[in-house]
Amino acid sequence: MSIHQGDFIQLAPTLPQGQASLAYIDPPFFSGRRRRNRAPGPSYDDRWPGGLAEYLAFLRALLSAVQPLLTPHGVLALHLDWRAAHHGRLELERLFGADAFVNEIIWSYRTGGGSKRSLGRKHDSIHVFAAGPEYTFHQLREKSYLAHRYGFKNIEIHEDEQGLYTWAAMRDVWEIPALRGNQKEYAGYPTQKPLALLSRLIECFSNPGELVLDPCCGSGSALVAAKRLGRRVLGVDSSSDAVALAIRRLSECDA
Ligand SMILES: C[S@@+](CC[C@H](N)C(=O)[O-])C[C@H]1O[C@@H](n2cnc3c(N)ncnc32)[C@H](O)[C@@H]1O
């Protein structure tokens, strides 16, 4: 296990270059708030007095610091929401080239709350870009439910409690519940991501034994998911609370 506390942008040159197969980046989202679930408790700052220009300078420096750490077959996955996902994609296009785009994964969830002046904003975007043309990709499968059996020839049809289905190549829209406070994996970290989401991403874009990097690891969700799937892990976070939590969660994987 290798987890470091500090500013990733400063630390990156001291980390092993060209060795990460997958970098999962879940930075502050430009929410304009201090993120804390309850006080006292871990928190991180997502306020940018210099506005969007300051945030984009941070994002650009972060992504530029990750790039040299990737292997030639490596993949970078940038997780943001409606506030900055479009800026993130443009930054990635500048860095890797538009042809390096692999997927925009939509993580769809059904948390409470919403606006009276817009549709519920209930998805995040994970932009996936490849470091080179031979990037790692494993096609995953999902159940595709059918309204009826009629018209399907030479396709194996199965049935479960929800009805008839076939196995189909996985789409880029992932309906996965957001974490709730009463779930066993919930560690109390603000904006903590579910293991189910990260496990799917890691299975899709890396191989067992390879290195998964999380430069803004928070409570270590991606690292825990990666370790459970037999990957090696490298995490960084600027918050000492986050690093302590990530170390604890990872050591519990060994138990
Ligand atoms: C969205 S949270 C990550 C949540 C994490 N994926 C989880 O599931 O717990 C963003 C994290 O980025 C960290 N962070 C912000 N700026 C950073 C920097 N320059 N270097 C490293 N970590 C940073 C924050 O402390 C925070 O933990």
The ligand as an SDF file (V2000), in Angstrom:
LIG
                    3D

 27 29  0  0  0  0  0  0  0  0999 V2000
  -14.2350   14.5310   -4.3960 C   0  0  0  0  0  0  0  0  0  0  0  0
  -13.1240   14.2700   -3.0630 S   0  0  0  0  0  0  0  0  0  0  0  0
  -12.5640   12.6020   -3.3440 C   0  0  0  0  0  0  0  0  0  0  0  0
  -13.5120   11.5820   -2.7570 C   0  0  0  0  0  0  0  0  0  0  0  0
  -13.0160   10.1560   -2.9260 C   0  0  0  0  0  0  0  0  0  0  0  0
  -13.0740    9.7290   -4.3170 N   0  0  0  0  0  0  0  0  0  0  0  0
  -13.8140    9.1890   -2.0570 C   0  0  0  0  0  0  0  0  0  0  0  0
  -14.5370    8.3240   -2.5870 O   0  0  0  0  0  0  0  0  0  0  0  0
  -13.7210    9.3110   -0.8330 O   0  0  0  0  0  0  0  0  0  0  0  0
  -11.7770   15.2780   -3.5680 C   0  0  0  0  0  0  0  0  0  0  0  0
  -10.5250   15.1110   -2.7420 C   0  0  0  0  0  0  0  0  0  0  0  0
   -9.4820   15.8730   -3.3540 O   0  0  0  0  0  0  0  0  0  0  0  0
   -8.5860   16.2770   -2.3340 C   0  0  0  0  0  0  0  0  0  0  0  0
   -7.7020   17.3170   -2.9030 N   0  0  0  0  0  0  0  0  0  0  0  0
   -8.0260   18.5850   -3.2320 C   0  0  0  0  0  0  0  0  0  0  0  0
   -6.9550   19.2160   -3.7580 N   0  0  0  0  0  0  0  0  0  0  0  0
   -5.9350   18.3020   -3.7800 C   0  0  0  0  0  0  0  0  0  0  0  0
   -4.5860   18.3390   -4.2210 C   0  0  0  0  0  0  0  0  0  0  0  0
   -4.0390   19.4460   -4.7460 N   0  0  0  0  0  0  0  0  0  0  0  0
   -3.8230   17.2290   -4.0750 N   0  0  0  0  0  0  0  0  0  0  0  0
   -4.3480   16.1030   -3.5430 C   0  0  0  0  0  0  0  0  0  0  0  0
   -5.6280   16.0150   -3.0990 N   0  0  0  0  0  0  0  0  0  0  0  0
   -6.4130   17.0960   -3.2320 C   0  0  0  0  0  0  0  0  0  0  0  0
   -9.5200   16.6980   -1.2110 C   0  0  0  0  0  0  0  0  0  0  0  0
   -8.8630   16.7120    0.0500 O   0  0  0  0  0  0  0  0  0  0  0  0
  -10.6100   15.6320   -1.2990 C   0  0  0  0  0  0  0  0  0  0  0  0
  -10.3600   14.5620   -0.4170 O   0  0  0  0  0  0  0  0  0  0  0  0
  1  2  1  0
  2  3  1  0
  2 10  1  0
  3  4  1  0
  4  5  1  0
  5  6  1  0
  5  7  1  0
  7  8  2  0
  7  9  1  0
 10 11  1  0
 11 12  1  0
 11 26  1  0
 12 13  1  0
 13 14  1  0
 13 24  1  0
 14 15  1  0
 14 23  1  0
 15 16  2  0
 16 17  1  0
 17 18  1  0
 17 23  2  0
 18 19  1  0
 18 20  2  0
 20 21  1  0
 21 22  2  0
 22 23  1  0
 24 25  1  0
 24 26  1  0
 26 27  1  0
M  CHG  2   2   1   9  -1
M  END
$$$$
